[in-house]
Structures are given as C-alpha cells and as structure tokens.
Amino acid sequence: MGEFEGPGMGRWAPREMVVAALSGDENAVERLVAAVWPACFRLAATVIGDRNLAQDAAQETCVILYRNVRSLRRVEAFDAWLYRIVMRESVRVRRRRHSEAAGAEGSGPSDDIASIDVWRALEALPPKLRDVTVLFYFDDLKSEEIAAILRIPHATVRTRLTRAREHLRELLGDYAGESSPKRREVRQGVF
C-alpha cells in the first residue's frame, strides 16, 4: 500500500510551512513543530485517554518531527507520516501506562456526564478499535486515509469501525432511556 496522497494535505500545517521545513530551514522546522503541537496533543489525548500521558506522546512526536522531517521526500507524504508518528507514540505510551499501572483512571477531555460516559466507553474499546474510531470520528478522516495512516487494508478499517460502533452501542445502550448494566459500569468508572 502506498503513501496517502490527496485532499487531506494541509490538515497539520499549511503546505508552504512544510515545504520550508523540508528545505532545511531550521527556523521553519521550529515553526512547523509549534504549529502541529496542539493537534498532536489533541489526537494523543483522545487515543490515550490521559492528558498528562498525551503530553509525553505529543512531545516525543514533535522531537521525531524535528529530527526527521527533512528526510521526507515528498511534501504530500507529510500528513500521513505525522499521523503515523502520533499514533505510534500514543500506542507506545498507552502500552507503557497499562503495563506500569493497570487500572489507572484517565481523564477525558470534558466534564459533563454524557461526555464522560462516552469517553469512558471509548476508553473501554480495544486499542485497535479505539484507534480507528478516534481517527474517523474525532479527526474526521476518511476510511481510506485511516488505512494509509495505520498501514492496514481499507476493509479492515471498515470492519473495525463496525465493531467499535457495536461495542459502543452495547456499552452506552439507549442513552435517552434507562441505563444498561454495562453503561452503569462505565459511568461508575470500572474501566
């Protein structure tokens, strides 16, 4: 499967900024890192479920970007390349968190009850399902883009999205109606 190229270019930073960084201009690389930091942090926080750990993943992503951006051969490859780095670093930090402190409760990006329930249900998904869900719903990427970023077949992305929806439906139940037993568990922070 080849690199993603297409209409998504510019999700992270303006094309001109990426071109300047690829040319070797040290100041341009620093501006690029500063420009992508908020989006790297937001994506990492969504994938990991913990804002403090997300800072670690976003920082490591930016270090990798700073050191390696000049090695990219095509400007069009930048978006997919950076998504891969953020996802890889987020997964690495998430794994480390689970191995060091199983059961540590993460903090979601919002404080209202409905958002907390959704956040905890998302956190309860297996990592592979959570990753495609985050990229699809939170970053608004097309399934073809997700497939290129994660280096998996397009059909696998669609299957994982379907399974994630089923799990979320099961965990959240009919949100407007009575709580399902699993939803009560999610609300109580069992996950």
Sequence and secondary structure as in RCSB ss.txt:
>XXXX:A:sequence
MGEFEGPGMGRWAPREMVVAALSGDENAVERLVAAVWPACFRLAATVIGDRNLAQDAAQETCVILYRNVRSLRRV
EAFDAWLYRIVMRESVRVRRRRHSEAAGAEGSGPSDDIASIDVWRALEALPPKLRDVTVLFYFDDLKSEEIAAIL
RIPHATVRTRLTRAREHLRELLGDYAGESSPKRREVRQGVF
>XXXX:A:secstr
     STTTTSSS HHHHHHHHTT HHHHHHHHHHHHHHHHHHHHHHHS HHHHHHHHHHHHHHHHHHGGG S G
GGHHHHHHHHHHHHHHHHHHHHHHHSTT     S  SHHHHHHHHHHHHS HHHHHHHIIIIIS   HHHHHHHH
T  HHHHHHHHHHHHHHHHHHH STTS   HHHHHHHTT  
